[in-house]
Structures are given as structure tokens and as C-alpha cells.
Amino acid sequence: MSLDPEIHWIDTPAALDAACAELAAAETVALDTEFFRESTFHPVPALLQLYAGGAVYLVDPQALAATPALRTLLAGGPLKLLHASSEDLEVIASWAGVQVSPLVDTQVAQGLLGEDPAMGYQRLVEHWIGETLPKDETRSNWLERPLSEAQCRYAALDVIYLLEVWHAQRDALEARGRLHWLEADCKELLAQAGRDDDSDGQWYRRHRQLWRLGPRQIEAYRRLTTWREGEARRRDRPRGWLISDKLLYAIAERMPENRYELAAIEGLKPPLVKREGDTLLTLVKEARHLDADELPPAMPSPMSGPFKKRLKALKQVVNDEAEQLGVAPELLLRRRELEAVVTAHLERRSLPLPRGWRGERLAAPLQQALEQVETS
């Protein structure tokens, strides 16, 4: 395949609709995005690349809005190929207002074939096609106009190999009986991509030291992070520019009752206290005055013997299954998911066991491993 593809620059609605009319007849469309996100919460779209085997279309989101024809193409019709799709899906949803469907993520596909589940696009192309892609425009300013010839070529190369890669991956997945695994995982990717607002209240669970907090402190941290996520989105500023997880955790840990106590927390600078102090104190106060039965449970220490024993048993189940399948253990279950199962077991709650094809292979063995730990 030529490293000098035919490129069409699209910066008018008429040109975009003409490109969509041609692409709509294809069986599969490869796509990618370039974007900027250093000073905003939402990604700023800089480029959308589309390819179905002929010319590469480089769409300029800085010059035009998504047309109905593009939204129809993205939300239905041909299969869409993306590599490491999570941020691209967010960019497209923000700019075009649609969810990409149907979707195949070639990074996910590669993981199901027993390769590195985080394999980058350049390595993927080298693995399947034997081509070495240039890296000179990796940190390019994609918002500048006009883009250079080198930038346009680099952007085009981000999509022109995806079709050939996917055909090889699809054959390999079919041979192993895993194509339906990929379909299920890509549907879950799309489901997760549409949960941004709903996930604000779950952001607090990402903190690795929650177990050090008591129930009231955990609830304070949950309220603080939920507020911060919503405000960062509303103000369109990076969450760390508003207030970091580290500072929110410190506030929840100290549970300050007034501005003096709030200002005494290390790292909280006076402008932040002046700007957001009343809101932060109100959220802490709300957590402080909840009834005990309204609070989340205390989290078991991952350093305790019972926790470690259960986690070790579950990891062994996952490792054994991963070895049998020839895939990376984290492709089956990540450590955070295993820890959630252990926590639920220690708290005598319903276990958040995997579902779908992972559940078919792991749910029963994981339960059996926990039962053996309890009786040993």
C-alpha cells in the first residue's frame, strides 16, 4: 500500500455531504480524530479522518459543523473501525452529537488474539502489515491552519491501514471462535462512552486509598468529587484546574468545619479557598450531618490478611484462565474489579462478578475460590 494516499480536504458542508454519500455505500469505514485538550474539560476537535478504501477524507471541525449526512453515517450504516477508541468516541460525541455505531476497536481485537491489550496503532500496523509508520507529527499542533503536507499525510496514515488490519484480525478471531467476544466488548465500550454524566457520582471509587477513610469521610469525598466533576464539565475546564483529587481527599480526611480549618489543609491556596470555600464546606457539612444508615460502609483494608488471601485466590483463577486462553490476565479482569469482588465478599454483599463471555468462563470458578478460602 502506498504511503502517499490520495487526500481530500473537507471544509464545506457540500463537500462533507458528498464524501458521506460515497462512504455510506462502503461495508466498512475507518476513522480517527485529532483533538486538543490541555485547557478544557471537553476535547476540542481538530480533525476527523475517514477512509473506506479510496481517498482519505480529512474533515475540518474548525471550519464546519457536523451535517445530518455525517451524523447518519457515524450513527449507523457501515461498520466503523477505530483504534483505542475511548477518546475518539468522546470527541465525536461532543462535536457531532452522536454515538458511533456499529463499532470495532482494533486495539480490543488485538487483545483478544493474545497480544498486548494496549498495543498502539504503529505497532499494530507493523505486526500485521509490516510497514513502519512515521512518528514525526505525533505532537503536532492540529489546530493550526493550514495543516502542512506532512501533517495531512500523517493523519491519513492513521486510517489507511485499519481496513487491512481488521480483515486479518477478523479472520484470526473467527478461527478461534472469538468474534462474538469482540462484538460484546465493543458494545460495552459504547455503553460506557455514554455514561459520562451518570458516572460523576462514581468518580470517588477510583481513589486507591478510600479504605483509609471512615464512612462519613467516604461520603464527603463522594460528594466533593461529584460536585467537581459536574463543575469541570459545566465550566469546560480540566478537573485539576478546579481542584485535584488529592486536595479533595485531604478535605474529606480532615472534615473541616470552617474556613480557618479548610485553609490549614496543605496545598489549598487562598484563592481557591476564597473562590470555592463555601461550597466545599457545605458539602462536608452535608456528609457530617447524615444519619449513620445513610452512609456508605467502611471499606476493608487491602493490607489485611483476609483481603490478601481472597485477592490471591481470585488472581490465581484469572491467571489460570488467561494462560489457557493465551491472553493477558488484565483482559479478563482488572485488579480494581477483583478488589471489588473481594470487598463485596467481605461485606457479605452480592458479588459484582463478570458477565457475558467473561462470566461464562470466570463467574463459577471465582465463587468456588472464595468458598474454598472461607473453609480453609
ChimeraX attribute file (.defattr): number of C-alpha atoms within 10 A of each C-alpha:
attribute: neighborCount
match mode: 1-to-1
recipient: residues
	/A:1	9
	/A:2	7
	/A:3	14
	/A:4	10
	/A:5	15
	/A:6	12
	/A:7	17
	/A:8	17
	/A:9	14
	/A:10	22
	/A:11	16
	/A:12	15
	/A:13	17
	/A:14	11
	/A:15	15
	/A:16	22
	/A:17	18
	/A:18	13
	/A:19	21
	/A:20	21
	/A:21	14
	/A:22	11
	/A:23	22
	/A:24	20
	/A:25	13
	/A:26	14
	/A:27	11
	/A:28	22
	/A:29	26
	/A:30	25
	/A:31	25
	/A:32	26
	/A:33	22
	/A:34	19
	/A:35	18
	/A:36	16
	/A:37	12
	/A:38	11
	/A:39	13
	/A:40	16
	/A:41	19
	/A:42	20
	/A:43	20
	/A:44	19
	/A:45	23
	/A:46	20
	/A:47	22
	/A:48	21
	/A:49	26
	/A:50	27
	/A:51	28
	/A:52	24
	/A:53	17
	/A:54	12
	/A:55	15
	/A:56	25
	/A:57	25
	/A:58	23
	/A:59	23
	/A:60	21
	/A:61	20
	/A:62	14
	/A:63	11
	/A:64	13
	/A:65	15
	/A:66	18
	/A:67	16
	/A:68	13
	/A:69	16
	/A:70	21
	/A:71	18
	/A:72	15
	/A:73	23
	/A:74	25
	/A:75	18
	/A:76	16
	/A:77	17
	/A:78	20
	/A:79	19
	/A:80	25
	/A:81	26
	/A:82	26
	/A:83	23
	/A:84	19
	/A:85	24
	/A:86	14
	/A:87	15
	/A:88	21
	/A:89	21
	/A:90	21
	/A:91	24
	/A:92	21
	/A:93	17
	/A:94	15
	/A:95	16
	/A:96	20
	/A:97	13
	/A:98	20
	/A:99	20
	/A:100	26
	/A:101	19
	/A:102	18
	/A:103	25
	/A:104	25
	/A:105	21
	/A:106	27
	/A:107	20
	/A:108	25
	/A:109	25
	/A:110	24
	/A:111	20
	/A:112	26
	/A:113	19
	/A:114	15
	/A:115	16
	/A:116	16
	/A:117	20
	/A:118	12
	/A:119	17
	/A:120	13
	/A:121	19
	/A:122	16
	/A:123	14
	/A:124	22
	/A:125	18
	/A:126	13
	/A:127	13
	/A:128	14
	/A:129	15
	/A:130	10
	/A:131	15
	/A:132	12
	/A:133	15
	/A:134	13
	/A:135	9
	/A:136	10
	/A:137	14
	/A:138	11
	/A:139	7
	/A:140	12
	/A:141	14
	/A:142	20
	/A:143	17
	/A:144	10
	/A:145	10
	/A:146	9
	/A:147	13
	/A:148	11
	/A:149	9
	/A:150	12
	/A:151	17
	/A:152	21
	/A:153	19
	/A:154	20
	/A:155	25
	/A:156	27
	/A:157	21
	/A:158	22
	/A:159	25
	/A:160	25
	/A:161	22
	/A:162	28
	/A:163	20
	/A:164	15
	/A:165	18
	/A:166	21
	/A:167	11
	/A:168	13
	/A:169	19
	/A:170	19
	/A:171	12
	/A:172	17
	/A:173	19
	/A:174	11
	/A:175	10
	/A:176	12
	/A:177	10
	/A:178	16
	/A:179	17
	/A:180	12
	/A:181	16
	/A:182	22
	/A:183	17
	/A:184	12
	/A:185	18
	/A:186	21
	/A:187	15
	/A:188	11
	/A:189	18
	/A:190	18
	/A:191	11
	/A:192	12
	/A:193	17
	/A:194	15
	/A:195	10
	/A:196	13
	/A:197	11
	/A:198	10
	/A:199	13
	/A:200	17
	/A:201	17
	/A:202	12
	/A:203	18
	/A:204	22
	/A:205	15
	/A:206	10
	/A:207	12
	/A:208	10
	/A:209	12
	/A:210	20
	/A:211	15
	/A:212	15
	/A:213	17
	/A:214	17
	/A:215	19
	/A:216	25
	/A:217	25
	/A:218	25
	/A:219	24
	/A:220	30
	/A:221	29
	/A:222	25
	/A:223	23
	/A:224	27
	/A:225	24
	/A:226	19
	/A:227	16
	/A:228	22
	/A:229	21
	/A:230	16
	/A:231	16
	/A:232	19
	/A:233	16
	/A:234	11
	/A:235	13
	/A:236	14
	/A:237	17
	/A:238	19
	/A:239	20
	/A:240	13
	/A:241	11
	/A:242	14
	/A:243	18
	/A:244	14
	/A:245	18
	/A:246	11
	/A:247	15
	/A:248	21
	/A:249	23
	/A:250	19
	/A:251	24
	/A:252	24
	/A:253	19
	/A:254	15
	/A:255	22
	/A:256	19
	/A:257	13
	/A:258	14
	/A:259	14
	/A:260	10
	/A:261	13
	/A:262	22
	/A:263	18
	/A:264	13
	/A:265	15
	/A:266	10
	/A:267	11
	/A:268	17
	/A:269	12
	/A:270	13
	/A:271	9
	/A:272	13
	/A:273	17
	/A:274	11
	/A:275	10
	/A:276	13
	/A:277	17
	/A:278	13
	/A:279	13
	/A:280	24
	/A:281	21
	/A:282	15
	/A:283	19
	/A:284	24
	/A:285	16
	/A:286	13
	/A:287	23
	/A:288	17
	/A:289	9
	/A:290	12
	/A:291	9
	/A:292	11
	/A:293	7
	/A:294	11
	/A:295	17
	/A:296	14
	/A:297	14
	/A:298	16
	/A:299	18
	/A:300	17
	/A:301	15
	/A:302	18
	/A:303	9
	/A:304	9
	/A:305	10
	/A:306	15
	/A:307	17
	/A:308	15
	/A:309	15
	/A:310	25
	/A:311	22
	/A:312	14
	/A:313	18
	/A:314	26
	/A:315	20
	/A:316	15
	/A:317	17
	/A:318	23
	/A:319	18
	/A:320	13
	/A:321	18
	/A:322	18
	/A:323	12
	/A:324	9
	/A:325	15
	/A:326	14
	/A:327	20
	/A:328	20
	/A:329	20
	/A:330	16
	/A:331	17
	/A:332	21
	/A:333	19
	/A:334	12
	/A:335	13
	/A:336	13
	/A:337	15
	/A:338	20
	/A:339	18
	/A:340	16
	/A:341	24
	/A:342	26
	/A:343	21
	/A:344	15
	/A:345	18
	/A:346	15
	/A:347	14
	/A:348	9
	/A:349	10
	/A:350	9
	/A:351	17
	/A:352	15
	/A:353	17
	/A:354	18
	/A:355	11
	/A:356	12
	/A:357	16
	/A:358	14
	/A:359	14
	/A:360	11
	/A:361	15
	/A:362	21
	/A:363	17
	/A:364	11
	/A:365	16
	/A:366	24
	/A:367	15
	/A:368	15
	/A:369	18
	/A:370	19
	/A:371	13
	/A:372	12
	/A:373	14
	/A:374	11
	/A:375	6
	/A:376	6
